[in-house]
């Protein structure tokens, strides 16, 4: 499992700007811990190796 590494302030600012947010230094400072918290929680999802059949959805209507 890949470990989550903390994002640098510069990279976090670039990430927020790319998403269209123009945040002040105080707003970035307040948001970054929340980003880190959730990034650690979803890190295992990025490690999944799914094949094409894992991505398929099947609908079977009631008969």
C-alpha positions in Angstrom: 0.0 0.0 0.0 1.4 3.4 -1.0 1.8 5.8 1.9 0.3 9.2 1.8 2.9 12.0 1.9 2.1 15.5 3.0 1.6 18.0 0.2 3.8 21.1 0.1 2.2 24.5 0.6 3.2 25.4 -3.0 1.7 22.3 -4.5 -1.5 22.8 -2.4 -1.9 26.3 -3.6 -1.4 25.2 -7.2 -4.0 22.4 -6.7 -6.6 24.9 -5.3 -5.9 27.4 -8.1 -6.2 24.7 -10.8 -9.7 23.9 -9.3 -10.7 27.6 -9.7 -10.4 28.6 -6.1 -8.6 31.9 -5.3 -7.8 31.4 -1.6 -6.0 33.7 0.8 -3.0 32.4 2.9 -5.3 32.1 5.9 -7.9 30.1 3.9 -5.2 27.8 2.5 -3.9 27.2 6.0 -7.3 26.3 7.3 -8.2 24.0 4.4 -4.9 22.1 4.1 -5.4 20.0 7.3 -8.8 18.8 6.0 -7.3 18.0 2.6 -4.5 16.0 4.3 -7.1 14.1 6.5 -9.2 13.0 3.6 -6.2 12.3 1.3 -4.9 9.8 3.9 -8.3 8.1 4.0 -8.6 7.7 0.2 -5.0 6.6 -0.4 -5.9 2.9 -0.4 -8.5 3.4 -3.2 -5.7 4.6 -5.5 -3.8 1.3 -4.8 -6.6 -0.9 -6.2 -5.8 -2.7 -9.4 -9.1 -3.1 -11.2 -9.6 -5.1 -14.4 -12.2 -4.3 -17.0 -14.6 -6.7 -15.5 -14.4 -5.0 -12.1 -15.7 -1.8 -13.7 -18.7 -3.4 -15.4 -22.2 -2.7 -14.2 -25.0 -5.2 -14.8 -28.7 -4.4 -14.6 -31.2 -7.3 -14.3 -34.8 -6.1 -14.2 -37.2 -8.1 -12.2 -39.0 -10.8 -14.2 
